[in-house]
């Protein structure tokens, strides 16, 4: 298949949904998926600002492709017609590869009827919709279809990870949706995954990796638009030290594009996916943070965003995801953030460790802020979450209250890079270290006070204190009223 001389791919910011506009060098416009009314505003802006097309006239979409028939990918068809857009032709996954029904993952019957009716409003009859499967091509985007399988019925195969028997059943829409690979004449490639994923008895992503391993198709691509909005059921790694059967290793992209909203109800992109991308050293662009994303397929992994946001590392994306979770912020406010502008207090307590590597957080001050924020839990915090700040680390206290050694730490233990940070912070860093040592002493004292030996001696010498002693729990998770009051004052 010969590639297109140049393509522009716009990943439209449509919230928790998907829509991509591919514009070929000859001006052919292909819309891949379209969610509800949100797609109209972004299409209007791209048509006017990027393509210089008058929005007051009828606007032509030469071809529409539904990667699969779920509402967050096709409900916008009615809105397109009502907003002055005309679709000339349409494609969908092979009807033999999914079922219309009420079961989870199937195509809803009412939605399917609405979809057919919406296309008829554009003058496209049901019989005129192209049914696509692996091995087919789409001329409008110089694209090759990698999935679903061309075979009807259940497709058995061996897992690329474990060699166990697996099946890809012709039932669920996500796992039997279209996966499209675009290529330019310059050799640059883009892989569009739709909502492809693995689920019970429906191993769509694993099937693709197996086909790649057997040489039946080529998953390798410069840019990957990851599956199912960043779900942890997609974009998987392999097993063991060899990373056998890894989807990410098979694709080996330079960068990734994610389509989901800033405060996704499904927590997309999932933390596990971002951590996998970090391990592979892959940059991430997310419509929830970056807005509509413009990609030129004949250029070296180049992305433009509207609005422009500097964040691209998985750690940055994770930090901004949890910052948005804890704070009522807009995309514009996210775009205005600068390096070091987020403190530990701006993030919720369930923030993953990877987020703390982001350039949006200043590591030394963040370590201090975290210790001061949770003084009661200081003995269970580890400063190796902040490796660029200091090498001191706490040893966790055993849940049964057993004594644990705690590493000594001082300014000489800092790494060379951290020493430079420490010098610039001066008295603030010294104060934080004193804070840490003080909390360590308190932790060890609590351990001594609640040890079995100490409790035994206390009961022998002071029977009048038995009520208070029995109210204490050896793990340190409950204390007397006086101790709780003291800790409250410490937190304040």
C-alpha positions in Angstrom: 0.0 0.0 0.0 1.5 3.3 -1.0 1.4 6.0 1.6 -0.2 9.5 1.4 2.3 12.3 0.6 1.1 14.2 3.7 -1.8 14.0 6.2 -3.0 16.1 9.0 -4.6 14.1 11.8 -6.7 16.1 14.3 -7.6 14.3 17.5 -10.6 16.4 18.5 -11.2 17.3 22.2 -14.7 15.7 22.6 -14.5 14.8 26.3 -15.0 11.1 27.3 -15.3 10.0 23.7 -13.4 9.8 20.4 -13.3 11.7 17.1 -10.4 12.2 14.6 -10.4 14.2 11.4 -7.8 13.0 8.8 -7.1 15.5 6.1 -5.2 14.2 3.1 -2.9 16.3 0.9 -5.6 16.5 -1.8 -8.1 17.9 0.7 -10.0 14.7 1.2 -11.6 14.8 4.7 -12.2 11.6 6.6 -13.9 11.6 10.0 -13.2 8.6 12.2 -15.8 8.4 15.0 -18.1 11.2 16.1 -19.5 11.7 19.6 -22.6 13.7 20.2 -22.7 17.5 19.9 -19.2 18.1 21.3 -17.8 17.1 17.9 -19.5 20.0 16.2 -17.7 22.8 18.1 -14.2 21.3 17.5 -14.9 20.5 13.8 -16.2 24.0 13.2 -13.0 25.4 14.7 -10.7 23.1 12.7 -12.6 23.8 9.5 -12.4 27.5 10.0 -9.0 28.1 11.6 -7.0 25.1 10.2 -8.6 24.4 6.9 -10.0 27.9 6.0 -13.4 26.6 5.2 -16.4 28.9 5.6 -18.7 27.4 8.3 -21.7 29.2 6.9 -21.7 26.9 3.9 -22.3 23.2 3.7 -19.2 21.4 4.9 -18.3 18.1 3.4 -17.0 15.0 5.1 -15.9 12.8 2.2 -15.8 9.6 4.3 -17.0 8.6 7.8 -15.5 5.6 9.6 -17.1 4.1 12.7 -14.4 2.1 14.5 -17.3 0.4 16.4 -20.9 1.1 17.1 -21.0 2.4 20.7 -22.6 5.7 21.5 -19.4 7.6 22.4 -18.2 7.0 18.8 -21.3 7.5 16.6 -24.0 9.6 18.3 -22.7 12.7 16.7 -24.0 11.7 13.2 -27.4 13.4 13.7 -25.7 16.5 15.0 -23.4 16.7 12.0 -26.4 16.8 9.6 -28.2 19.4 11.7 -25.1 21.6 11.8 -24.5 21.7 8.1 -22.2 18.8 7.5 -22.7 16.3 4.7 -21.2 12.8 4.8 -20.7 11.2 1.3 -19.7 7.7 2.3 -19.3 5.5 5.3 -17.5 2.4 6.6 -17.9 0.2 9.7 -16.5 -3.1 11.1 -17.7 -6.3 9.4 -21.2 -6.9 10.7 -20.3 -10.6 11.1 -17.8 -9.7 13.9 -20.2 -8.2 16.5 -23.7 -8.8 17.8 -26.6 -6.5 18.3 -28.3 -7.2 21.6 -28.8 -6.2 25.2 -25.7 -8.0 26.7 -22.8 -6.0 28.0 -20.4 -5.1 25.2 -22.9 -5.8 22.4 -24.3 -3.1 20.2 -27.5 -1.7 21.6 -30.5 -2.3 19.2 -31.9 1.2 19.6 -28.5 2.7 19.0 -28.0 0.6 15.9 -31.3 1.7 14.4 -30.5 5.3 15.2 -27.1 4.9 13.5 -28.6 3.5 10.3 -31.2 6.3 10.4 -28.6 9.0 10.9 -26.6 7.8 7.9 -29.7 7.7 5.8 -30.2 11.4 6.6 -26.8 11.9 4.8 -28.1 9.9 1.8 -26.2 6.7 2.7 -28.3 3.5 2.7 -27.5 0.6 5.0 -26.5 -1.6 2.0 -24.0 1.1 0.9 -22.0 1.1 4.2 -18.6 -0.6 3.6 -17.9 -3.5 5.9 -14.2 -3.7 6.8 -11.9 -6.4 8.2 -8.2 -7.3 8.4 -6.5 -6.9 5.0 -8.8 -4.3 3.6 -7.7 -0.8 2.8 -9.2 2.7 3.0 -8.1 4.8 0.1 -9.3 8.2 1.6 -6.6 7.9 4.4 -4.1 5.5 2.8 -5.0 3.2 5.7 -4.7 -0.5 6.2 -7.2 -2.4 8.4 -5.5 -4.7 10.9 -8.5 -5.8 12.8 -11.1 -7.4 13.2 -10.3 -10.8 11.7 -11.6 -11.5 8.2 -12.8 -14.9 9.4 -16.3 -15.2 10.7 -17.1 -17.1 13.9 -14.8 -17.6 17.0 -11.1 -17.2 16.1 -8.8 -19.5 18.3 -5.2 -18.6 18.8 -2.3 -19.1 21.2 -1.6 -16.3 23.7 1.6 -14.4 22.7 2.3 -14.1 26.4 1.6 -17.6 27.8 1.1 -19.9 24.7 -2.3 -20.8 26.2 -5.3 -21.2 24.1 -7.3 -18.0 23.6 -10.4 -17.0 21.7 -11.7 -13.9 19.9 -15.4 -14.4 19.7 -17.6 -12.5 17.2 -19.7 -10.8 19.9 -18.4 -7.7 21.6 -18.0 -4.4 19.7 -14.8 -3.1 21.3 -12.7 -6.2 20.8 -14.0 -6.6 17.2 -13.7 -3.0 16.3 -11.5 -1.4 13.6 -7.8 -1.0 14.1 -6.4 1.2 11.3 -2.7 1.9 10.4 -2.0 5.0 8.4 1.3 5.5 6.5 2.8 8.4 4.7 5.2 8.3 1.7 7.9 9.5 4.1 7.6 6.3 6.1 5.9 7.7 9.1 3.1 5.7 10.5 0.2 6.1 12.9 -1.8 3.3 14.6 -5.4 4.1 15.5 -6.7 1.5 18.1 -10.3 2.6 18.6 -11.6 0.9 21.7 -9.6 -2.3 21.1 -8.7 -4.2 24.3 -8.7 -7.6 26.0 -11.5 -8.9 28.1 -12.8 -12.3 29.2 -12.9 -14.6 26.2 -12.5 -11.6 23.9 -8.8 -11.1 23.5 -8.6 -8.5 20.7 -5.3 -6.9 21.6 -3.6 -10.2 22.2 -4.8 -11.5 18.8 -3.2 -8.5 17.2 0.1 -9.1 19.0 0.0 -12.8 17.9 -0.6 -11.8 14.3 2.3 -9.4 14.5 4.6 -12.1 16.0 3.6 -14.5 13.2 4.4 -11.9 10.5 0.8 -11.6 9.4 0.6 -7.9 10.1 2.9 -5.1 11.3 1.9 -3.2 14.5 5.1 -1.0 14.6 4.2 2.7 14.4 5.7 6.1 15.1 2.6 7.3 16.8 0.0 5.3 18.8 -3.5 6.4 19.5 -4.1 4.0 22.5 -7.1 1.8 22.9 -10.3 2.5 24.8 -9.4 6.0 26.0 -6.5 4.7 28.2 -8.3 1.8 29.8 -6.0 -0.7 31.7 -7.6 -3.5 29.6 -5.6 -2.1 26.7 -2.0 -1.0 25.8 -0.6 -3.9 27.8 2.9 -5.1 28.4 4.1 -8.7 28.4 5.1 -11.2 31.0 8.4 -11.8 32.9 11.8 -10.4 32.3 11.6 -10.9 28.6 8.3 -8.9 28.4 6.9 -11.7 26.2 3.8 -10.8 24.2 4.0 -7.1 24.9 1.7 -4.9 22.8 3.8 -1.8 23.6 7.0 -3.5 22.5 5.4 -4.7 19.3 4.2 -1.1 18.4 7.3 0.6 19.8 5.9 4.1 19.4 7.7 7.4 19.9 4.6 9.0 21.3 1.1 8.3 22.4 -2.2 10.1 22.0 -5.1 9.6 24.5 -8.7 10.7 23.9 -10.6 11.2 27.2 -11.9 14.0 29.3 -9.8 15.8 32.0 -11.9 14.5 34.9 -12.9 11.1 33.5 -15.4 9.2 35.4 -13.4 6.1 34.5 -10.1 7.6 35.6 -8.8 7.5 32.0 -6.0 7.4 31.2 -5.5 4.8 33.9 -2.5 5.0 36.2 -1.3 1.6 35.2 -1.2 2.6 31.5 0.8 5.7 32.2 3.2 3.7 34.3 3.7 1.3 31.4 4.4 4.2 29.1 6.9 5.7 31.5 8.8 2.3 31.6 9.0 2.5 27.8 10.1 6.2 27.7 7.1 7.2 25.6 5.7 10.8 25.5 2.0 11.3 26.0 -0.5 13.8 24.6 -3.9 13.8 26.2 -6.9 15.7 24.8 -8.1 16.2 28.4 -5.0 18.3 29.1 -3.8 19.3 25.6 -7.1 20.0 24.0 -7.4 19.2 20.3 -4.2 17.6 19.1 -2.8 18.2 15.6 -0.4 15.7 14.1 1.4 15.9 10.7 2.0 12.4 9.5 5.0 13.1 7.3 7.0 14.8 10.2 9.1 13.2 12.8 6.7 12.4 15.7 5.5 16.0 15.8 2.5 17.2 17.7 0.8 20.5 18.0 -1.9 21.2 20.7 -4.7 23.7 21.2 -4.0 25.2 23.7 -0.3 24.6 24.0 0.8 22.7 27.2 4.4 21.7 27.9 3.5 18.5 29.7 4.4 15.3 27.7 6.0 12.8 30.1 3.7 10.2 31.7 4.8 11.6 35.1 3.5 15.1 34.0 0.2 13.7 32.8 -0.3 11.7 36.0 0.5 14.8 38.1 -2.0 17.0 36.1 -4.6 14.2 36.3 -4.5 14.1 40.1 -4.1 17.9 40.3 -7.4 18.2 38.4 -9.0 15.5 40.5 -8.3 17.5 43.7 -8.9 21.0 42.3 -11.6 22.6 40.2 -9.5 23.7 37.2 -10.1 24.2 33.5 -7.9 23.3 30.6 -6.8 27.0 30.4 -5.7 26.9 34.0 -3.8 23.7 33.4 -2.1 25.4 30.4 -1.0 28.3 32.6 0.9 26.0 35.1 4.6 26.2 35.1 7.4 24.0 36.4 7.5 23.7 40.1 4.0 25.3 40.5 2.3 22.3 42.1 3.0 21.5 45.7 2.3 18.2 47.6 -0.6 19.9 49.3 -2.3 20.4 45.9 -2.5 16.6 45.3 -4.8 14.0 47.0 -3.3 11.4 49.2 -3.9 8.6 46.7 -1.6 10.2 44.1 0.7 7.5 42.6 4.5 7.8 43.2 5.2 8.4 39.5 3.5 11.7 39.6 6.1 13.0 42.1 8.7 12.8 39.3 6.9 15.4 37.3 8.6 18.7 36.6 5.4 20.4 37.8 6.5 19.5 41.3 9.7 20.8 43.0 11.1 17.7 44.6 12.9 19.0 47.7 10.2 21.2 48.9 7.6 18.6 48.1 9.3 16.0 50.3 9.3 18.5 53.2 5.6 19.4 52.5 4.6 15.8 52.5 6.3 15.0 55.8 4.8 18.1 57.4 1.4 17.3 55.9 1.3 13.9 57.5 3.4 14.1 60.7 1.5 11.3 62.4 2.4 9.0 59.6 6.0 10.1 59.2 7.4 6.7 60.3 5.5 5.0 57.4 6.5 7.5 54.7 9.5 6.8 52.5 11.6 9.6 51.1 12.7 7.4 48.2 9.5 8.7 46.5 11.7 11.8 46.0 15.0 10.4 44.8 16.1 13.7 43.4 15.7 15.5 46.7 17.4 13.3 49.2 18.7 9.8 49.8 17.4 9.4 53.3 14.6 6.9 53.6 12.3 5.6 56.3 11.9 1.9 57.1 8.3 1.0 57.4 7.0 0.1 60.9 5.7 -3.5 61.1 1.9 -3.6 61.3 2.2 -5.7 64.5 4.3 -3.0 66.2 7.6 -4.8 66.0 10.6 -2.6 66.3 12.3 -1.7 63.0 15.6 0.1 62.5 15.4 3.5 61.0 18.2 4.7 58.7 20.1 7.7 59.9 20.1 10.6 57.5 21.7 14.0 57.2 22.8 16.5 54.6 25.9 14.4 53.7 23.6 11.6 52.6 22.2 13.7 49.8 23.0 12.8 46.2 25.2 15.3 44.3 22.2 16.7 42.4 20.2 17.0 45.6 23.1 18.7 47.4 22.8 21.5 44.8 19.1 21.7 45.5 19.7 21.7 49.2 22.2 24.5 49.0 19.7 26.7 47.0 17.0 26.0 49.6 19.3 26.7 52.5 17.6 27.1 55.8 14.3 25.6 54.4 16.0 22.3 53.6 17.8 22.2 56.9 14.5 22.8 58.7 12.9 20.0 56.8 15.7 17.6 57.7 15.3 18.5 61.4 11.6 17.9 61.0 12.3 14.4 59.6 14.7 13.5 62.4 12.2 14.7 65.0 9.4 12.6 63.5 11.8 9.7 63.5 12.5 10.1 67.2 8.8 10.3 67.9 8.1 7.2 65.8 10.8 5.2 67.7 9.5 6.4 71.0 6.0 5.3 70.1 7.4 1.9 69.2 9.2 1.7 72.5 6.1 2.8 74.4 3.8 0.2 72.7 6.2 -2.8 72.7 5.1 -5.9 74.6 8.0 -5.6 77.0 7.1 -2.0 77.8 3.4 -2.9 78.2 4.4 -5.7 80.6 6.6 -3.5 82.8 3.9 -0.8 82.8 1.2 -3.3 84.1 3.5 -4.6 86.8 4.5 -1.2 88.2 1.3 0.9 87.6 -1.9 -1.1 87.7 -3.9 2.1 87.9 -3.0 2.9 84.3 -4.5 -0.4 83.0 -7.5 1.3 81.4 -5.3 3.6 79.3 -2.9 0.8 78.4 -5.6 -1.5 77.1 -7.0 1.2 75.0 -3.8 1.3 73.0 -3.3 -0.9 69.9 0.2 -2.2 69.2 0.0 -1.2 65.5 -0.3 2.5 66.5 -3.6 2.9 64.6 -5.5 3.8 67.8 -4.3 5.8 70.8 -5.7 7.3 74.0 -7.7 10.5 73.9 -4.8 12.4 75.2 -2.5 11.1 72.5 -5.0 11.8 69.8 -5.4 15.3 71.0 -1.6 15.7 70.9 -1.4 14.5 67.3 -4.2 16.8 66.3 -2.1 19.7 67.6 0.9 18.4 65.8 -1.0 18.3 62.5 -2.1 21.8 63.0 
